Amino acid sequence: MTTGKLEVTIKINELPLDVQTNKDNWKIFQLDCDGRVVSVTVKPKIWKKLEDAAVNYPQWVAAISGKMGESTSNGFVLSEPNIQVFERKPKEPKPEALQ
């Protein structure tokens, strides 16, 4: 059997609201992904990427990727999460076709 690596990527475009901080100052939040709840714990430096995007970009998208960790009653824990943030530029309106 060929071995593979299962990675999960979740895209969000707003800052999670219900965020907790643990004793090591890591941020803990949950995301509702089509009814499955994904629990994410990130270092302060990674969380700052999301905060900066919310402040600096009118529209943005973040790709949160990691491995599928332990199952929970209604989802799973995202292990080894990493976040990439991109500014979303509004699409230019298409010019009307010449007749």
N, C-alpha and C positions, 0 to 999 in steps of 0.2 A: 504494500500500500504506500502511496506517495504521501509524505507528510506536508502539511500546510500550516500557515500561521493565520489565525483568526483575529482580525482587528475590527473594531467598531468605530465609525465616525458619525458624530452627531452634530448637526448644524443648528445654531441658534442665532437670533438677531436682536435679542434684548438681554439685559443684565438680569440674572436670577435674583428674585426678591428675597426669598426666605433662605438666607445664608447664615450658617453658624460658624464660629471660630473655635478650634480645639486648643488644647493647652500649648501646642507648638506653634500657634498662630496660623495654622493651615485652615483654608476655607472649605466648608462642607456644604454642598447643595444637592438638590435633586431635580431631575428633568423628567417631564412627562413625554415619553416618546411613543405616540400612538397607543396610549393606555398602559405601557410598561414603564415603570419608574426606574430610572437609572441614577444611582447614587455616585456622586463624584467628590473626591477630596483632592485639593491641589495646594501646592506651596504658595505662599504670599506673592512671590515673583510672577508666577503664572496667572494668579488671580488679577494682578495689576494690569495685565494685558487686556482683560475684559473691561476693567474700570476705565482704562485709557481710551478704549474704543468708544465706550458710551459717552465720554466727555468730548472727545476730539472729532468724531465722525458723525455727521447727521444720519447716515445709514451705514450699517456694517453687518458683517456676518462672521461668526466664529466657528471654526471646525474643531470640535473636541474629539480627539481620537485616543484610543487605548485598547486594552485587552478586555475581553469579557471575563469578569471575575466571578466571585461566588454569587449564587442565586439568592434572591430574597423572596419574600412571600408574594410580591407583586412586580418583580423585575430582577435587576442584578446590580452588582457593584462594578464600576468601570475601574479596572486596575491600570496602573502606570499611565494616567491621563496626561495628555499634552494639548495645548491650545494654540491654534494659529488664528490670527484675526486679520480680516481684510476689509478695507473700505469698499462699500458698495456705491458705485457711481450710478446716478440715474441714467437710464437709457435715453439716447438722443431720439427725438421723434423722427420717424422715417419721412423723407421728402415725398411729397405727392408724386405719383407716376405721371409723366408727361403724356398728354393725349394727342 
